[in-house]
Amino acid sequence: MNKGIPYLLAVLVALTLSAGWAAPVLALFEHAASCLGNGGSLDLVRMRCVPATPVTLGWSFWATLAATGLVVMAVTNRRGLHRR
């Protein structure tokens, strides 16, 4: 009998026995990769994909933007700075 055949059989038995735990682990990695690839995030506690939420700009953003614009206009007003 060839010396490599027992090693080949040992590898095949090991692969067969390991398939019981490897399949769920690989499925988890595939699920995480597809979730992250679509822009979501994976909730590891509940094992579900949380889709990405669009960013909404609320009223506080627009109020801050308007106040900053008014301050910049007041500071850079040439008539106010250089009166003759």
HTML snippet that shows the backbone in 3Dmol.js (N, CA, C, O; Angstrom):
<script src="https://3Dmol.org/build/3Dmol-min.js"></script>
<div id="view" style="width:600px;height:400px;position:relative"></div>
<script>
const pdb = `
ATOM      1  N   MET A   1       0.849  -1.180   0.000  1.00  0.00           N
ATOM      2  CA  MET A   1       0.000   0.000   0.000  1.00  0.00           C
ATOM      3  C   MET A   1       0.890   1.238   0.000  1.00  0.00           C
ATOM      4  O   MET A   1       1.943   1.271   0.637  1.00  0.00           O
ATOM      5  N   ASN A   2       0.447   2.234  -0.719  1.00  0.00           N
ATOM      6  CA  ASN A   2       1.213   3.482  -0.819  1.00  0.00           C
ATOM      7  C   ASN A   2       1.206   4.210   0.522  1.00  0.00           C
ATOM      8  O   ASN A   2       0.201   4.194   1.232  1.00  0.00           O
ATOM      9  N   LYS A   3       2.331   4.852   0.873  1.00  0.00           N
ATOM     10  CA  LYS A   3       2.448   5.535   2.166  1.00  0.00           C
ATOM     11  C   LYS A   3       1.594   6.803   2.243  1.00  0.00           C
ATOM     12  O   LYS A   3       1.265   7.230   3.350  1.00  0.00           O
ATOM     13  N   GLY A   4       1.223   7.423   1.123  1.00  0.00           N
ATOM     14  CA  GLY A   4       0.460   8.667   1.140  1.00  0.00           C
ATOM     15  C   GLY A   4      -1.026   8.463   1.339  1.00  0.00           C
ATOM     16  O   GLY A   4      -1.722   9.403   1.720  1.00  0.00           O
ATOM     17  N   ILE A   5      -1.537   7.264   1.093  1.00  0.00           N
ATOM     18  CA  ILE A   5      -2.974   7.015   1.193  1.00  0.00           C
ATOM     19  C   ILE A   5      -3.490   7.152   2.633  1.00  0.00           C
ATOM     20  O   ILE A   5      -4.551   7.746   2.820  1.00  0.00           O
ATOM     21  N   PRO A   6      -2.808   6.644   3.645  1.00  0.00           N
ATOM     22  CA  PRO A   6      -3.317   6.859   5.013  1.00  0.00           C
ATOM     23  C   PRO A   6      -3.392   8.342   5.397  1.00  0.00           C
ATOM     24  O   PRO A   6      -4.313   8.767   6.095  1.00  0.00           O
ATOM     25  N   TYR A   7      -2.423   9.108   4.939  1.00  0.00           N
ATOM     26  CA  TYR A   7      -2.464  10.551   5.230  1.00  0.00           C
ATOM     27  C   TYR A   7      -3.624  11.214   4.499  1.00  0.00           C
ATOM     28  O   TYR A   7      -4.293  12.086   5.054  1.00  0.00           O
ATOM     29  N   LEU A   8      -3.860  10.808   3.270  1.00  0.00           N
ATOM     30  CA  LEU A   8      -4.985  11.347   2.506  1.00  0.00           C
ATOM     31  C   LEU A   8      -6.304  10.977   3.169  1.00  0.00           C
ATOM     32  O   LEU A   8      -7.205  11.812   3.250  1.00  0.00           O
ATOM     33  N   LEU A   9      -6.434   9.755   3.639  1.00  0.00           N
ATOM     34  CA  LEU A   9      -7.652   9.356   4.336  1.00  0.00           C
ATOM     35  C   LEU A   9      -7.813  10.115   5.650  1.00  0.00           C
ATOM     36  O   LEU A   9      -8.927  10.487   6.019  1.00  0.00           O
ATOM     37  N   ALA A  10      -6.715  10.346   6.351  1.00  0.00           N
ATOM     38  CA  ALA A  10      -6.791  11.108   7.598  1.00  0.00           C
ATOM     39  C   ALA A  10      -7.266  12.536   7.341  1.00  0.00           C
ATOM     40  O   ALA A  10      -8.057  13.082   8.111  1.00  0.00           O
ATOM     41  N   VAL A  11      -6.783  13.130   6.265  1.00  0.00           N
ATOM     42  CA  VAL A  11      -7.210  14.482   5.912  1.00  0.00           C
ATOM     43  C   VAL A  11      -8.681  14.495   5.529  1.00  0.00           C
ATOM     44  O   VAL A  11      -9.407  15.410   5.920  1.00  0.00           O
ATOM     45  N   LEU A  12      -9.135  13.506   4.778  1.00  0.00           N
ATOM     46  CA  LEU A  12     -10.546  13.442   4.397  1.00  0.00           C
ATOM     47  C   LEU A  12     -11.448  13.233   5.606  1.00  0.00           C
ATOM     48  O   LEU A  12     -12.530  13.816   5.676  1.00  0.00           O
ATOM     49  N   VAL A  13     -11.018  12.408   6.557  1.00  0.00           N
ATOM     50  CA  VAL A  13     -11.804  12.220   7.783  1.00  0.00           C
ATOM     51  C   VAL A  13     -11.836  13.511   8.596  1.00  0.00           C
ATOM     52  O   VAL A  13     -12.882  13.875   9.134  1.00  0.00           O
ATOM     53  N   ALA A  14     -10.717  14.196   8.690  1.00  0.00           N
ATOM     54  CA  ALA A  14     -10.669  15.455   9.438  1.00  0.00           C
ATOM     55  C   ALA A  14     -11.565  16.505   8.790  1.00  0.00           C
ATOM     56  O   ALA A  14     -12.258  17.243   9.491  1.00  0.00           O
ATOM     57  N   LEU A  15     -11.559  16.579   7.479  1.00  0.00           N
ATOM     58  CA  LEU A  15     -12.436  17.534   6.788  1.00  0.00           C
ATOM     59  C   LEU A  15     -13.901  17.188   6.973  1.00  0.00           C
ATOM     60  O   LEU A  15     -14.741  18.075   7.121  1.00  0.00           O
ATOM     61  N   THR A  16     -14.205  15.906   6.966  1.00  0.00           N
ATOM     62  CA  THR A  16     -15.593  15.489   7.161  1.00  0.00           C
ATOM     63  C   THR A  16     -16.071  15.825   8.569  1.00  0.00           C
ATOM     64  O   THR A  16     -17.200  16.282   8.747  1.00  0.00           O
ATOM     65  N   LEU A  17     -15.219  15.603   9.570  1.00  0.00           N
ATOM     66  CA  LEU A  17     -15.608  15.909  10.944  1.00  0.00           C
ATOM     67  C   LEU A  17     -15.686  17.414  11.198  1.00  0.00           C
ATOM     68  O   LEU A  17     -16.521  17.879  11.973  1.00  0.00           O
ATOM     69  N   SER A  18     -14.818  18.159  10.544  1.00  0.00           N
ATOM     70  CA  SER A  18     -14.809  19.604  10.769  1.00  0.00           C
ATOM     71  C   SER A  18     -15.918  20.320  10.025  1.00  0.00           C
ATOM     72  O   SER A  18     -16.205  21.479  10.325  1.00  0.00           O
ATOM     73  N   ALA A  19     -16.546  19.665   9.068  1.00  0.00           N
ATOM     74  CA  ALA A  19     -17.618  20.316   8.313  1.00  0.00           C
ATOM     75  C   ALA A  19     -18.817  20.621   9.196  1.00  0.00           C
ATOM     76  O   ALA A  19     -19.623  21.488   8.859  1.00  0.00           O
ATOM     77  N   GLY A  20     -18.952  19.930  10.313  1.00  0.00           N
ATOM     78  CA  GLY A  20     -20.073  20.179  11.208  1.00  0.00           C
ATOM     79  C   GLY A  20     -20.011  21.548  11.863  1.00  0.00           C
ATOM     80  O   GLY A  20     -21.062  22.150  12.085  1.00  0.00           O
ATOM     81  N   TRP A  21     -18.834  22.069  12.185  1.00  0.00           N
ATOM     82  CA  TRP A  21     -18.731  23.398  12.796  1.00  0.00           C
ATOM     83  C   TRP A  21     -18.278  24.446  11.803  1.00  0.00           C
ATOM     84  O   TRP A  21     -18.492  25.635  12.037  1.00  0.00           O
ATOM     85  N   ALA A  22     -17.660  24.047  10.701  1.00  0.00           N
ATOM     86  CA  ALA A  22     -17.140  25.025   9.745  1.00  0.00           C
ATOM     87  C   ALA A  22     -18.253  25.685   8.939  1.00  0.00           C
ATOM     88  O   ALA A  22     -18.153  26.867   8.611  1.00  0.00           O
ATOM     89  N   ALA A  23     -19.299  24.956   8.617  1.00  0.00           N
ATOM     90  CA  ALA A  23     -20.370  25.519   7.788  1.00  0.00           C
ATOM     91  C   ALA A  23     -21.077  26.694   8.480  1.00  0.00           C
ATOM     92  O   ALA A  23     -21.270  27.724   7.834  1.00  0.00           O
ATOM     93  N   PRO A  24     -21.470  26.596   9.747  1.00  0.00           N
ATOM     94  CA  PRO A  24     -22.105  27.754  10.390  1.00  0.00           C
ATOM     95  C   PRO A  24     -21.160  28.948  10.522  1.00  0.00           C
ATOM     96  O   PRO A  24     -21.586  30.097  10.402  1.00  0.00           O
ATOM     97  N   VAL A  25     -19.879  28.675  10.770  1.00  0.00           N
ATOM     98  CA  VAL A  25     -18.912  29.769  10.902  1.00  0.00           C
ATOM     99  C   VAL A  25     -18.733  30.470   9.561  1.00  0.00           C
ATOM    100  O   VAL A  25     -18.694  31.699   9.504  1.00  0.00           O
ATOM    101  N   LEU A  26     -18.624  29.704   8.493  1.00  0.00           N
ATOM    102  CA  LEU A  26     -18.501  30.315   7.165  1.00  0.00           C
ATOM    103  C   LEU A  26     -19.767  31.063   6.780  1.00  0.00           C
ATOM    104  O   LEU A  26     -19.695  32.112   6.140  1.00  0.00           O
ATOM    105  N   ALA A  27     -20.923  30.539   7.161  1.00  0.00           N
ATOM    106  CA  ALA A  27     -22.182  31.238   6.877  1.00  0.00           C
ATOM    107  C   ALA A  27     -22.235  32.569   7.615  1.00  0.00           C
ATOM    108  O   ALA A  27     -22.741  33.555   7.078  1.00  0.00           O
ATOM    109  N   LEU A  28     -21.717  32.606   8.846  1.00  0.00           N
ATOM    110  CA  LEU A  28     -21.682  33.855   9.599  1.00  0.00           C
ATOM    111  C   LEU A  28     -20.792  34.881   8.907  1.00  0.00           C
ATOM    112  O   LEU A  28     -21.159  36.051   8.796  1.00  0.00           O
ATOM    113  N   PHE A  29     -19.617  34.444   8.440  1.00  0.00           N
ATOM    114  CA  PHE A  29     -18.727  35.366   7.744  1.00  0.00           C
ATOM    115  C   PHE A  29     -19.340  35.860   6.435  1.00  0.00           C
ATOM    116  O   PHE A  29     -19.185  37.029   6.083  1.00  0.00           O
ATOM    117  N   GLU A  30     -20.028  34.987   5.719  1.00  0.00           N
ATOM    118  CA  GLU A  30     -20.683  35.407   4.475  1.00  0.00           C
ATOM    119  C   GLU A  30     -21.798  36.403   4.760  1.00  0.00           C
ATOM    120  O   GLU A  30     -21.970  37.374   4.022  1.00  0.00           O
ATOM    121  N   HIS A  31     -22.555  36.165   5.828  1.00  0.00           N
ATOM    122  CA  HIS A  31     -23.632  37.087   6.208  1.00  0.00           C
ATOM    123  C   HIS A  31     -23.066  38.455   6.603  1.00  0.00           C
ATOM    124  O   HIS A  31     -23.599  39.490   6.203  1.00  0.00           O
ATOM    125  N   ALA A  32     -22.000  38.453   7.378  1.00  0.00           N
ATOM    126  CA  ALA A  32     -21.375  39.715   7.790  1.00  0.00           C
ATOM    127  C   ALA A  32     -20.800  40.452   6.593  1.00  0.00           C
ATOM    128  O   ALA A  32     -20.920  41.674   6.509  1.00  0.00           O
ATOM    129  N   ALA A  33     -20.183  39.741   5.675  1.00  0.00           N
ATOM    130  CA  ALA A  33     -19.593  40.387   4.496  1.00  0.00           C
ATOM    131  C   ALA A  33     -20.666  40.995   3.616  1.00  0.00           C
ATOM    132  O   ALA A  33     -20.484  42.104   3.113  1.00  0.00           O
ATOM    133  N   SER A  34     -21.774  40.308   3.417  1.00  0.00           N
ATOM    134  CA  SER A  34     -22.828  40.869   2.578  1.00  0.00           C
ATOM    135  C   SER A  34     -23.494  42.064   3.248  1.00  0.00           C
ATOM    136  O   SER A  34     -23.869  43.027   2.581  1.00  0.00           O
ATOM    137  N   CYS A  35     -23.640  41.999   4.571  1.00  0.00           N
ATOM    138  CA  CYS A  35     -24.251  43.114   5.308  1.00  0.00           C
ATOM    139  C   CYS A  35     -23.365  44.355   5.236  1.00  0.00           C
ATOM    140  O   CYS A  35     -23.841  45.449   4.934  1.00  0.00           O
ATOM    141  N   LEU A  36     -22.073  44.179   5.515  1.00  0.00           N
ATOM    142  CA  LEU A  36     -21.149  45.312   5.484  1.00  0.00           C
ATOM    143  C   LEU A  36     -20.929  45.808   4.066  1.00  0.00           C
ATOM    144  O   LEU A  36     -20.685  46.997   3.858  1.00  0.00           O
ATOM    145  N   GLY A  37     -21.013  44.914   3.088  1.00  0.00           N
ATOM    146  CA  GLY A  37     -20.857  45.317   1.695  1.00  0.00           C
ATOM    147  C   GLY A  37     -21.999  46.193   1.211  1.00  0.00           C
ATOM    148  O   GLY A  37     -21.814  47.005   0.304  1.00  0.00           O
ATOM    149  N   ASN A  38     -23.182  46.039   1.806  1.00  0.00           N
ATOM    150  CA  ASN A  38     -24.335  46.854   1.425  1.00  0.00           C
ATOM    151  C   ASN A  38     -24.426  48.144   2.232  1.00  0.00           C
ATOM    152  O   ASN A  38     -25.388  48.897   2.081  1.00  0.00           O
ATOM    153  N   GLY A  39     -23.452  48.406   3.076  1.00  0.00           N
ATOM    154  CA  GLY A  39     -23.435  49.655   3.834  1.00  0.00           C
ATOM    155  C   GLY A  39     -24.082  49.573   5.194  1.00  0.00           C
ATOM    156  O   GLY A  39     -24.159  50.586   5.890  1.00  0.00           O
ATOM    157  N   GLY A  40     -24.548  48.419   5.600  1.00  0.00           N
ATOM    158  CA  GLY A  40     -25.169  48.266   6.904  1.00  0.00           C
ATOM    159  C   GLY A  40     -24.148  47.932   7.974  1.00  0.00           C
ATOM    160  O   GLY A  40     -22.941  47.950   7.733  1.00  0.00           O
ATOM    161  N   SER A  41     -24.652  47.629   9.153  1.00  0.00           N
ATOM    162  CA  SER A  41     -23.776  47.187  10.237  1.00  0.00           C
ATOM    163  C   SER A  41     -24.374  45.931  10.840  1.00  0.00           C
ATOM    164  O   SER A  41     -25.591  45.749  10.844  1.00  0.00           O
ATOM    165  N   LEU A  42     -23.513  45.071  11.347  1.00  0.00           N
ATOM    166  CA  LEU A  42     -23.959  43.785  11.868  1.00  0.00           C
ATOM    167  C   LEU A  42     -24.113  43.878  13.374  1.00  0.00           C
ATOM    168  O   LEU A  42     -23.161  44.203  14.084  1.00  0.00           O
ATOM    169  N   ASP A  43     -25.318  43.592  13.861  1.00  0.00           N
ATOM    170  CA  ASP A  43     -25.580  43.537  15.295  1.00  0.00           C
ATOM    171  C   ASP A  43     -25.207  42.147  15.778  1.00  0.00           C
ATOM    172  O   ASP A  43     -25.932  41.185  15.525  1.00  0.00           O
ATOM    173  N   LEU A  44     -24.077  42.033  16.474  1.00  0.00           N
ATOM    174  CA  LEU A  44     -23.580  40.726  16.876  1.00  0.00           C
ATOM    175  C   LEU A  44     -24.389  40.108  18.004  1.00  0.00           C
ATOM    176  O   LEU A  44     -24.358  38.890  18.174  1.00  0.00           O
ATOM    177  N   VAL A  45     -25.117  40.909  18.784  1.00  0.00           N
ATOM    178  CA  VAL A  45     -25.917  40.364  19.873  1.00  0.00           C
ATOM    179  C   VAL A  45     -27.150  39.655  19.312  1.00  0.00           C
ATOM    180  O   VAL A  45     -27.476  38.540  19.719  1.00  0.00           O
ATOM    181  N   ARG A  46     -27.825  40.311  18.377  1.00  0.00           N
ATOM    182  CA  ARG A  46     -29.038  39.734  17.787  1.00  0.00           C
ATOM    183  C   ARG A  46     -28.773  38.994  16.482  1.00  0.00           C
ATOM    184  O   ARG A  46     -29.680  38.378  15.921  1.00  0.00           O
ATOM    185  N   MET A  47     -27.520  39.052  15.989  1.00  0.00           N
ATOM    186  CA  MET A  47     -27.112  38.392  14.756  1.00  0.00           C
ATOM    187  C   MET A  47     -28.001  38.779  13.576  1.00  0.00           C
ATOM    188  O   MET A  47     -28.504  37.925  12.845  1.00  0.00           O
ATOM    189  N   ARG A  48     -28.178  40.088  13.411  1.00  0.00           N
ATOM    190  CA  ARG A  48     -28.948  40.560  12.275  1.00  0.00           C
ATOM    191  C   ARG A  48     -28.290  41.792  11.692  1.00  0.00           C
ATOM    192  O   ARG A  48     -27.499  42.467  12.351  1.00  0.00           O
ATOM    193  N   CYS A  49     -28.623  42.067  10.466  1.00  0.00           N
ATOM    194  CA  CYS A  49     -28.053  43.198   9.750  1.00  0.00           C
ATOM    195  C   CYS A  49     -28.910  44.435  10.000  1.00  0.00           C
ATOM    196  O   CYS A  49     -30.129  44.404   9.827  1.00  0.00           O
ATOM    197  N   VAL A  50     -28.272  45.504  10.402  1.00  0.00           N
ATOM    198  CA  VAL A  50     -28.966  46.774  10.608  1.00  0.00           C
ATOM    199  C   VAL A  50     -28.654  47.640   9.394  1.00  0.00           C
ATOM    200  O   VAL A  50     -27.501  48.020   9.191  1.00  0.00           O
ATOM    201  N   PRO A  51     -29.669  47.959   8.579  1.00  0.00           N
ATOM    202  CA  PRO A  51     -29.397  48.736   7.367  1.00  0.00           C
ATOM    203  C   PRO A  51     -28.932  50.147   7.700  1.00  0.00           C
ATOM    204  O   PRO A  51     -29.232  50.695   8.761  1.00  0.00           O
ATOM    205  N   ALA A  52     -28.198  50.708   6.769  1.00  0.00           N
ATOM    206  CA  ALA A  52     -27.683  52.067   6.951  1.00  0.00           C
ATOM    207  C   ALA A  52     -28.839  53.059   6.895  1.00  0.00           C
ATOM    208  O   ALA A  52     -29.735  52.941   6.059  1.00  0.00           O
ATOM    209  N   THR A  53     -28.806  54.029   7.787  1.00  0.00           N
ATOM    210  CA  THR A  53     -29.840  55.062   7.802  1.00  0.00           C
ATOM    211  C   THR A  53     -29.292  56.301   7.107  1.00  0.00           C
ATOM    212  O   THR A  53     -28.136  56.671   7.310  1.00  0.00           O
ATOM    213  N   PRO A  54     -30.119  56.938   6.292  1.00  0.00           N
ATOM    214  CA  PRO A  54     -29.641  58.162   5.635  1.00  0.00           C
ATOM    215  C   PRO A  54     -29.452  59.281   6.659  1.00  0.00           C
ATOM    216  O   PRO A  54     -30.167  59.357   7.657  1.00  0.00           O
ATOM    217  N   VAL A  55     -28.489  60.134   6.393  1.00  0.00           N
ATOM    218  CA  VAL A  55     -28.195  61.246   7.295  1.00  0.00           C
ATOM    219  C   VAL A  55     -29.190  62.365   7.037  1.00  0.00           C
ATOM    220  O   VAL A  55     -29.333  62.822   5.903  1.00  0.00           O
ATOM    221  N   THR A  56     -29.871  62.805   8.073  1.00  0.00           N
ATOM    222  CA  THR A  56     -30.809  63.917   7.944  1.00  0.00           C
ATOM    223  C   THR A  56     -30.239  65.119   8.689  1.00  0.00           C
ATOM    224  O   THR A  56     -29.717  64.996   9.797  1.00  0.00           O
ATOM    225  N   LEU A  57     -30.348  66.256   8.068  1.00  0.00           N
ATOM    226  CA  LEU A  57     -29.852  67.488   8.682  1.00  0.00           C
ATOM    227  C   LEU A  57     -31.021  68.171   9.371  1.00  0.00           C
ATOM    228  O   LEU A  57     -31.954  68.630   8.712  1.00  0.00           O
ATOM    229  N   GLY A  58     -30.974  68.237  10.676  1.00  0.00           N
ATOM    230  CA  GLY A  58     -32.061  68.792  11.469  1.00  0.00           C
ATOM    231  C   GLY A  58     -32.012  70.312  11.531  1.00  0.00           C
ATOM    232  O   GLY A  58     -31.167  70.959  10.912  1.00  0.00           O
ATOM    233  N   TRP A  59     -32.951  70.858  12.303  1.00  0.00           N
ATOM    234  CA  TRP A  59     -33.073  72.310  12.397  1.00  0.00           C
ATOM    235  C   TRP A  59     -31.861  72.921  13.088  1.00  0.00           C
ATOM    236  O   TRP A  59     -31.514  74.066  12.796  1.00  0.00           O
ATOM    237  N   SER A  60     -31.204  72.201  13.994  1.00  0.00           N
ATOM    238  CA  SER A  60     -30.053  72.768  14.697  1.00  0.00           C
ATOM    239  C   SER A  60     -28.881  72.999  13.741  1.00  0.00           C
ATOM    240  O   SER A  60     -28.131  73.964  13.889  1.00  0.00           O
ATOM    241  N   PHE A  61     -28.730  72.109  12.763  1.00  0.00           N
ATOM    242  CA  PHE A  61     -27.678  72.300  11.767  1.00  0.00           C
ATOM    243  C   PHE A  61     -27.930  73.565  10.962  1.00  0.00           C
ATOM    244  O   PHE A  61     -27.024  74.376  10.771  1.00  0.00           O
ATOM    245  N   TRP A  62     -29.166  73.735  10.489  1.00  0.00           N
ATOM    246  CA  TRP A  62     -29.472  74.898   9.655  1.00  0.00           C
ATOM    247  C   TRP A  62     -29.412  76.195  10.471  1.00  0.00           C
ATOM    248  O   TRP A  62     -28.994  77.224   9.941  1.00  0.00           O
ATOM    249  N   ALA A  63     -29.815  76.173  11.737  1.00  0.00           N
ATOM    250  CA  ALA A  63     -29.732  77.367  12.587  1.00  0.00           C
ATOM    251  C   ALA A  63     -28.274  77.752  12.819  1.00  0.00           C
ATOM    252  O   ALA A  63     -27.926  78.932  12.781  1.00  0.00           O
ATOM    253  N   THR A  64     -27.422  76.756  13.059  1.00  0.00           N
ATOM    254  CA  THR A  64     -25.999  77.029  13.246  1.00  0.00           C
ATOM    255  C   THR A  64     -25.375  77.562  11.969  1.00  0.00           C
ATOM    256  O   THR A  64     -24.552  78.477  12.012  1.00  0.00           O
ATOM    257  N   LEU A  65     -25.760  77.000  10.840  1.00  0.00           N
ATOM    258  CA  LEU A  65     -25.245  77.477   9.558  1.00  0.00           C
ATOM    259  C   LEU A  65     -25.664  78.921   9.297  1.00  0.00           C
ATOM    260  O   LEU A  65     -24.851  79.728   8.845  1.00  0.00           O
ATOM    261  N   ALA A  66     -26.918  79.252   9.576  1.00  0.00           N
ATOM    262  CA  ALA A  66     -27.391  80.620   9.370  1.00  0.00           C
ATOM    263  C   ALA A  66     -26.691  81.598  10.319  1.00  0.00           C
ATOM    264  O   ALA A  66     -26.297  82.688   9.904  1.00  0.00           O
ATOM    265  N   ALA A  67     -26.533  81.216  11.588  1.00  0.00           N
ATOM    266  CA  ALA A  67     -25.867  82.100  12.551  1.00  0.00           C
ATOM    267  C   ALA A  67     -24.408  82.307  12.166  1.00  0.00           C
ATOM    268  O   ALA A  67     -23.896  83.421  12.269  1.00  0.00           O
ATOM    269  N   THR A  68     -23.737  81.255  11.726  1.00  0.00           N
ATOM    270  CA  THR A  68     -22.344  81.384  11.295  1.00  0.00           C
ATOM    271  C   THR A  68     -22.240  82.286  10.075  1.00  0.00           C
ATOM    272  O   THR A  68     -21.324  83.103   9.977  1.00  0.00           O
ATOM    273  N   GLY A  69     -23.168  82.140   9.156  1.00  0.00           N
ATOM    274  CA  GLY A  69     -23.172  83.013   7.975  1.00  0.00           C
ATOM    275  C   GLY A  69     -23.379  84.468   8.336  1.00  0.00           C
ATOM    276  O   GLY A  69     -22.719  85.342   7.774  1.00  0.00           O
ATOM    277  N   LEU A  70     -24.286  84.748   9.265  1.00  0.00           N
ATOM    278  CA  LEU A  70     -24.525  86.130   9.687  1.00  0.00           C
ATOM    279  C   LEU A  70     -23.301  86.722  10.388  1.00  0.00           C
ATOM    280  O   LEU A  70     -22.967  87.887  10.176  1.00  0.00           O
ATOM    281  N   VAL A  71     -22.639  85.927  11.217  1.00  0.00           N
ATOM    282  CA  VAL A  71     -21.437  86.413  11.903  1.00  0.00           C
ATOM    283  C   VAL A  71     -20.331  86.684  10.892  1.00  0.00           C
ATOM    284  O   VAL A  71     -19.654  87.707  10.983  1.00  0.00           O
ATOM    285  N   VAL A  72     -20.140  85.793   9.941  1.00  0.00           N
ATOM    286  CA  VAL A  72     -19.107  86.004   8.922  1.00  0.00           C
ATOM    287  C   VAL A  72     -19.422  87.236   8.089  1.00  0.00           C
ATOM    288  O   VAL A  72     -18.517  88.005   7.766  1.00  0.00           O
ATOM    289  N   MET A  73     -20.677  87.438   7.738  1.00  0.00           N
ATOM    290  CA  MET A  73     -21.044  88.633   6.955  1.00  0.00           C
ATOM    291  C   MET A  73     -20.828  89.906   7.767  1.00  0.00           C
ATOM    292  O   MET A  73     -20.390  90.918   7.220  1.00  0.00           O
ATOM    293  N   ALA A  74     -21.132  89.868   9.073  1.00  0.00           N
ATOM    294  CA  ALA A  74     -20.947  91.054   9.905  1.00  0.00           C
ATOM    295  C   ALA A  74     -19.467  91.371  10.094  1.00  0.00           C
ATOM    296  O   ALA A  74     -19.089  92.542  10.095  1.00  0.00           O
ATOM    297  N   VAL A  75     -18.635  90.368  10.251  1.00  0.00           N
ATOM    298  CA  VAL A  75     -17.205  90.592  10.478  1.00  0.00           C
ATOM    299  C   VAL A  75     -16.525  91.062   9.198  1.00  0.00           C
ATOM    300  O   VAL A  75     -15.639  91.916   9.243  1.00  0.00           O
ATOM    301  N   THR A  76     -16.927  90.518   8.078  1.00  0.00           N
ATOM    302  CA  THR A  76     -16.251  90.861   6.823  1.00  0.00           C
ATOM    303  C   THR A  76     -16.910  92.002   6.068  1.00  0.00           C
ATOM    304  O   THR A  76     -16.549  92.271   4.923  1.00  0.00           O
ATOM    305  N   ASN A  77     -17.873  92.679   6.690  1.00  0.00           N
ATOM    306  CA  ASN A  77     -18.521  93.803   6.035  1.00  0.00           C
ATOM    307  C   ASN A  77     -17.525  94.955   5.919  1.00  0.00           C
ATOM    308  O   ASN A  77     -17.056  95.464   6.937  1.00  0.00           O
ATOM    309  N   ARG A  78     -17.201  95.364   4.725  1.00  0.00           N
ATOM    310  CA  ARG A  78     -16.179  96.401   4.523  1.00  0.00           C
ATOM    311  C   ARG A  78     -16.637  97.780   4.971  1.00  0.00           C
ATOM    312  O   ARG A  78     -15.823  98.585   5.423  1.00  0.00           O
ATOM    313  N   ARG A  79     -17.892  98.055   4.855  1.00  0.00           N
ATOM    314  CA  ARG A  79     -18.366  99.375   5.282  1.00  0.00           C
ATOM    315  C   ARG A  79     -18.297  99.514   6.796  1.00  0.00           C
ATOM    316  O   ARG A  79     -18.001 100.592   7.312  1.00  0.00           O
ATOM    317  N   GLY A  80     -18.565  98.448   7.492  1.00  0.00           N
ATOM    318  CA  GLY A  80     -18.510  98.479   8.957  1.00  0.00           C
ATOM    319  C   GLY A  80     -17.086  98.574   9.476  1.00  0.00           C
ATOM    320  O   GLY A  80     -16.853  99.173  10.526  1.00  0.00           O
ATOM    321  N   LEU A  81     -16.135  97.997   8.763  1.00  0.00           N
ATOM    322  CA  LEU A  81     -14.745  98.002   9.218  1.00  0.00           C
ATOM    323  C   LEU A  81     -13.991  99.270   8.844  1.00  0.00           C
ATOM    324  O   LEU A  81     -13.161  99.755   9.612  1.00  0.00           O
ATOM    325  N   HIS A  82     -14.277  99.796   7.685  1.00  0.00           N
ATOM    326  CA  HIS A  82     -13.515 100.944   7.166  1.00  0.00           C
ATOM    327  C   HIS A  82     -14.429 102.137   6.896  1.00  0.00           C
ATOM    328  O   HIS A  82     -14.654 102.506   5.744  1.00  0.00           O
ATOM    329  N   ARG A  83     -14.944 102.727   7.945  1.00  0.00           N
ATOM    330  CA  ARG A  83     -15.804 103.916   7.757  1.00  0.00           C
ATOM    331  C   ARG A  83     -14.950 105.130   7.550  1.00  0.00           C
ATOM    332  O   ARG A  83     -13.908 105.289   8.186  1.00  0.00           O
ATOM    333  N   ARG A  84     -15.395 105.999   6.647  1.00  0.00           N
ATOM    334  CA  ARG A  84     -14.632 107.221   6.364  1.00  0.00           C
ATOM    335  C   ARG A  84     -15.398 108.431   6.764  1.00  0.00           C
ATOM    336  O   ARG A  84     -14.914 109.551   6.602  1.00  0.00           O
TER     337      ARG A  84
END
`;
const viewer = $3Dmol.createViewer("view");
viewer.addModel(pdb, "pdb");
viewer.setStyle({}, {cartoon: {color: "spectrum"}});
viewer.zoomTo();
viewer.render();
</script>
